Amino acid sequence: MAEKSDITINHASASDIKHNNVHHILSCPCLTSKKLGDSSSLSSGCSQNISFTQKLVARDLGTYLLMFAGFAAMVVNKNTSLLGIAALWGLNVMVMIYTVGHVSGAHFNPSVTIAFATCKRIAWRHVPAYVLVQVGGATLTTRTVRFMFNEEQPQFLGTIPAGSDLQSLGLEFLITFYLMFAVAGIATDNRAVVELNGLVIGAVVTINSILDGYAK
């Protein structure tokens, strides 16, 4: 009888442990968001206590620093090759993903934000504010670079394309698809290694910059 009682007690203890573990898992939004449709992160980490305002600040600051580092580096190093520029932007994106990805989801591109909203990963009501801070951060960057480096281009009308308009349109479509395909695969699949998000997406940005730089 004593042995049977011990078995019953051990079984009850195991059941309690299992129940507590399940409760802990369900209490963490990071582990359930992919099923509930609230996941927007390109980086690992729990954002349970992060407010919407903090996410806006992170996206605005992340976009600003991303664009500033890229633009400023090209202004300072005017003779940088296409390969150097591509590597610069890829590394820049990777750094920002690992820096603020766990806070804001590391969406520095409105197309990524809209795509995640379409897939119900983020709420549509948040999209206008996200896009506004992204565009605002990028716009502020241009003013900062011009102020700091006194770069004025009064006769600048745009890039000088090496290919036709149709070729540029086709390349733009393909590289955007390539980027979103990588983001969807690495950031929305439970089987993906989330620690590699920044590395993979940064590599895609580098590749896209090399491919698209020829025509545009």
C-alpha positions as CSV (number, residue, x, y, z in Angstrom):
1,M,0.0,0.0,0.0
2,A,2.8,2.4,0.8
3,E,4.5,1.8,-2.6
4,K,1.2,2.4,-4.3
5,S,0.7,5.6,-2.4
6,D,4.2,6.8,-3.4
7,I,3.4,6.1,-7.0
8,T,0.2,8.1,-6.7
9,I,2.0,11.1,-5.1
10,N,4.8,11.0,-7.8
11,H,2.2,10.9,-10.5
12,A,0.4,13.9,-9.0
13,S,3.7,15.8,-8.7
14,A,4.5,15.1,-12.3
15,S,1.1,16.3,-13.3
16,D,1.6,19.6,-11.4
17,I,5.0,20.1,-13.0
18,K,3.5,19.5,-16.5
19,H,0.6,21.9,-15.8
20,N,3.0,24.6,-14.5
21,N,5.2,24.3,-17.6
22,V,2.2,24.5,-20.0
23,H,0.9,27.5,-18.1
24,H,4.4,29.2,-18.3
25,I,4.5,28.6,-22.1
26,L,1.0,29.9,-22.7
27,S,1.8,33.0,-20.6
28,C,4.6,34.1,-22.9
29,P,3.3,35.9,-25.9
30,C,6.6,35.3,-27.8
31,L,5.9,31.6,-27.9
32,T,2.2,31.9,-28.8
33,S,2.2,35.0,-31.1
34,K,2.9,33.0,-34.2
35,K,-0.3,31.1,-33.7
36,L,-2.3,34.1,-32.5
37,G,-1.2,36.4,-35.3
38,D,0.6,39.0,-33.3
39,S,4.2,38.3,-34.2
40,S,6.0,40.9,-36.1
41,S,9.6,40.4,-35.0
42,L,12.6,39.7,-37.2
43,S,14.7,39.0,-34.2
44,S,14.4,36.7,-31.2
45,G,13.5,37.9,-27.7
46,C,10.3,38.4,-25.6
47,S,8.5,41.8,-25.9
48,Q,5.8,41.1,-23.3
49,N,6.2,44.4,-21.5
50,I,7.0,46.6,-24.5
51,S,4.5,49.4,-25.2
52,F,3.3,50.6,-28.6
53,T,5.1,53.9,-28.0
54,Q,8.3,52.1,-27.4
55,K,7.9,50.2,-30.6
56,L,7.3,53.4,-32.5
57,V,10.4,55.0,-31.0
58,A,12.5,51.9,-31.9
59,R,11.3,51.9,-35.5
60,D,11.9,55.6,-35.9
61,L,15.3,55.5,-34.3
62,G,16.2,52.3,-36.1
63,T,15.2,53.7,-39.5
64,Y,17.1,56.9,-38.8
65,L,20.3,55.2,-37.8
66,L,20.1,52.7,-40.6
67,M,19.7,55.4,-43.2
68,F,22.2,57.8,-41.6
69,A,25.0,55.2,-41.5
70,G,24.4,54.3,-45.1
71,F,24.1,57.8,-46.5
72,A,26.9,59.3,-44.4
73,A,29.3,56.5,-45.4
74,M,28.7,57.1,-49.1
75,V,29.1,60.8,-48.7
76,V,32.4,60.4,-46.8
77,N,33.7,57.7,-49.1
78,K,32.6,59.0,-52.5
79,N,34.8,56.5,-54.4
80,T,33.2,53.5,-52.8
81,S,32.5,50.7,-55.3
82,L,29.1,49.0,-55.8
83,L,30.3,46.0,-53.8
84,G,31.4,48.2,-51.0
85,I,28.0,50.0,-50.9
86,A,26.2,46.7,-51.0
87,A,28.3,45.3,-48.1
88,L,27.7,48.5,-46.1
89,W,23.9,48.3,-46.4
90,G,23.8,44.6,-45.7
91,L,25.9,45.0,-42.5
92,N,23.9,48.1,-41.5
93,V,20.6,46.2,-41.7
94,M,22.0,43.3,-39.8
95,V,23.2,45.5,-36.9
96,M,19.9,47.3,-36.7
97,I,17.9,44.0,-36.7
98,Y,19.9,42.6,-33.8
99,T,19.8,46.0,-32.0
100,V,16.1,46.8,-32.0
101,G,14.5,43.8,-33.5
102,H,13.4,42.4,-30.1
103,V,11.7,45.7,-29.4
104,S,10.0,46.8,-32.6
105,G,10.2,43.8,-35.0
106,A,13.0,45.6,-37.0
107,H,10.6,46.8,-39.7
108,F,12.5,49.6,-41.4
109,N,10.7,49.3,-44.7
110,P,7.0,50.1,-45.1
111,S,6.6,47.2,-47.5
112,V,7.6,44.7,-44.8
113,T,5.2,46.3,-42.4
114,I,2.3,46.2,-44.9
115,A,3.2,42.6,-45.8
116,F,3.1,41.5,-42.1
117,A,-0.2,43.3,-41.6
118,T,-1.6,41.5,-44.7
119,C,-0.6,38.2,-43.1
120,K,-2.2,39.3,-39.8
121,R,1.1,39.3,-38.0
122,I,0.5,42.9,-36.9
123,A,-2.8,44.9,-36.5
124,W,-3.8,47.1,-39.4
125,R,-4.6,49.9,-37.0
126,H,-0.9,50.2,-36.2
127,V,0.3,50.3,-39.8
128,P,-0.2,54.1,-40.4
129,A,1.8,55.0,-37.3
130,Y,4.5,52.6,-38.2
131,V,4.8,53.8,-41.8
132,L,4.8,57.4,-40.6
133,V,7.7,57.0,-38.2
134,Q,9.6,55.0,-40.9
135,V,9.2,57.7,-43.5
136,G,9.8,60.4,-40.9
137,G,13.1,58.8,-39.7
138,A,14.4,58.4,-43.3
139,T,13.4,62.1,-44.1
140,L,15.2,63.4,-41.0
141,T,18.3,61.4,-42.0
142,T,18.6,63.3,-45.3
143,R,18.4,66.7,-43.5
144,T,21.0,65.5,-40.9
145,V,23.5,64.4,-43.6
146,R,23.1,67.6,-45.5
147,F,23.6,69.7,-42.4
148,M,26.6,67.7,-41.1
149,F,28.4,67.3,-44.4
150,N,27.1,70.3,-46.3
151,E,26.2,68.1,-49.2
152,E,24.1,70.1,-51.7
153,Q,23.0,68.8,-55.1
154,P,20.9,71.6,-56.6
155,Q,21.0,70.0,-60.1
156,F,20.3,66.5,-58.9
157,L,17.2,64.9,-60.6
158,G,17.8,61.2,-60.0
159,T,20.1,58.4,-60.8
160,I,21.5,57.7,-64.3
161,P,20.1,54.2,-65.2
162,A,22.2,51.8,-67.1
163,G,19.1,49.8,-68.3
164,S,15.6,50.5,-69.5
165,D,12.6,51.4,-67.4
166,L,11.1,48.0,-68.0
167,Q,14.3,46.3,-66.8
168,S,14.4,48.5,-63.7
169,L,10.8,47.6,-63.0
170,G,11.5,43.9,-63.4
171,L,14.5,44.0,-61.1
172,E,12.6,46.0,-58.5
173,F,9.9,43.4,-58.5
174,L,12.3,40.5,-58.2
175,I,14.5,41.9,-55.4
176,T,11.4,42.9,-53.4
177,F,10.0,39.4,-53.8
178,Y,13.4,38.0,-52.8
179,L,13.5,40.1,-49.7
180,M,10.0,39.3,-48.6
181,F,10.5,35.6,-49.4
182,A,13.5,35.5,-47.1
183,V,11.7,37.5,-44.4
184,A,8.7,35.3,-44.5
185,G,10.8,32.1,-44.3
186,I,13.1,33.2,-41.5
187,A,10.8,35.3,-39.4
188,T,7.4,33.6,-39.5
189,D,8.2,29.8,-39.5
190,N,8.6,28.1,-36.1
191,R,11.2,25.8,-37.5
192,A,13.5,28.6,-38.6
193,V,16.6,29.5,-36.5
194,V,15.6,33.0,-35.3
195,E,19.2,33.8,-34.1
196,L,20.1,34.0,-37.8
197,N,17.5,36.5,-38.8
198,G,19.8,39.5,-38.9
199,L,22.5,37.6,-40.8
200,V,20.2,36.2,-43.4
201,I,18.3,39.4,-44.1
202,G,21.5,41.4,-44.1
203,A,22.9,39.0,-46.7
204,V,19.7,39.4,-48.9
205,V,20.0,43.2,-48.8
206,T,23.6,42.9,-49.9
207,I,22.7,40.6,-52.8
208,N,19.8,42.8,-53.8
209,S,22.0,45.9,-53.8
210,I,24.5,44.2,-56.1
211,L,21.8,43.0,-58.5
212,D,19.8,46.2,-58.6
213,G,22.8,48.5,-58.7
214,Y,23.5,47.7,-62.3
215,A,20.2,48.9,-63.7
216,K,19.5,51.7,-61.2
